[in-house]
Amino acid sequence: MTKRILKPLVARPPRRTRPQHPVPRPYLPGLPRSNGELVDVNEQGGLPASMTSTTGDLDRFITGLFDGSLLRPAQATELFTVPRGTDNKPLPYANDSNCNTGPTKGTACYSVGLMSVPLPDGSILWGKTGSDPGYRSGVFASRDLNRRAVYALGTSSTDDQGAPAIGLRLALAAFGK
């Protein structure tokens, strides 16, 4: 990871200690060793190989993916290709929780690593969301990088599902209805 991603992006190595701002400060009840009190998720530790990224880190990463700094051309082509049938149309998507917007609703929207999101004006954003207990994040951009959005939020429970309301409001404000 250091050789193929962090060095080309001139990014900081993974943080092994409690992260410094600007990262979300999520507090969750009932985590181990918390006696039911609200606990800063950052205090809980995590996997030894885990990383904490800022929105700036996420923006540098998606920029590097899209501008050719991290991938060879054949890999980049794969990154922006959704599965298609013999008729060259995107394959059906079996789960209705994703790939359910725009003119291709109900068809594949994931490539080998990114999700495509059609916008009302016909343009496409590519990106990824992620979550951990107490966190939700997302990074999306147009292929030419003229449109980019990155968010990282602290959540208030371990059972939050889907995109947080504020993430959706930010996307609508940035990219239109």
Secondary structure, 3 states (H helix, E strand, C coil): CHHHHHCCCCCCCCCCCCCCCCCCCCEECCCCCCCCCCEEHHHHCCCCCCCCCCHHHHHHHHHHHHHCCCCCHHHHHHHCCCCECCCCCECECCCCCCCCCCCCCCECCECCCCEEEECCCCCEEEEEEEEECCEEEEEEEECCCCCEEEEEEECCCCCCCCCCHHHHHHHHHHHCC
